[in-house]
């Protein structure tokens, strides 16, 4: 069935995405060696690149327009690209 768009719920989700984006670099500042981690060593050897990609995700999340389904869909494409761009370089595929 069709899902009804709720701009208020979309706005709340946008705020959560912006908050989570701001937590990315602080979460990786310490180089951890947890065997369950999916982080590649390049997170730390290319810190500037990693931080720039995290900032790109934050920018894309902040730019999300939650006023209509069409506007949100347009912004989600950019957000998805920012996530994928970081994961391809800095995340171990399982």
N, C-alpha and C positions, 0 to 999 in steps of 0.2 A: 504494500500500500504506500500511499504518499505520506511523507512526514511533513507536518506543519512547521514552517520556519518561525522561530521565536527570537526576535532581535535582542530581547533582554537576556535570554540564555546564551546567545552567541556573544554578547558583550561580556558576560561573566567568564565564559571560556577564554575570550581574548585576554582578559586580565590575568587569568591563570597562566596562559602561554607566555605572556610578558614576564611574569614573576619567575617562571621556570627558566626562561632564557637568561635572566639575570643571575641564576644560580649555577650556570654551566661552568664558567671558568673558576669560580671559587671551589667548586666540587673537585676540580682536578689540579689545584695548585700544588698539593703535595703529591709527589710521585709514589703511588702505592703499588704494592706487588701482590695484591690479592689474586690468587689463582682463579677466582671466579670472574675477575674483571674482563670486560670485553674491550678494554682500551689498548690500542697499539702503543708501542714505545714512542711513536712519532708525535703523540700528544705533547710530550715533554721536549723531544728533540726539535720540534717545529712549533714551539709555544706561540710564536707570533702568528703563524698561519692558523693554528687552532683557535686562538683568541679572536682573530679576525672573522673566522667562520661562525663562531659563537655570537659575535656582535651582529653579523649579517642575519642570523636567526632572530635575534632580539629586534632588529630593525624591521624585519618582515612581520613579526608578531605585532609590533606597535602599529604598523601600517594597515593592519586588517580593518576593513570597513565592514562593520556588522549590521549595517542598515538594511541590507537586502540579501537574499540568497545569491543573486548574481554577483554583487560586489564582494561578498564573502568568498565565493568560489574563485574569483579572480585573484584575490589575495592569498588564498590557500595554496595556489599553484607555486607562488614565490616562496611561501613558507616551506612547502614540501621540498623544493629545490635546495633551500638552505640546509635543511635537515640532512637530505641525502648527500649533499656535497661534503659535509663533515663526516658522516658515517662511512662513506666510501674510503676516505683517507685515514680515519683515526679509530675505526671500530673493527674489531676482529669479527669476521663472519663465522657464525656457528652452523 
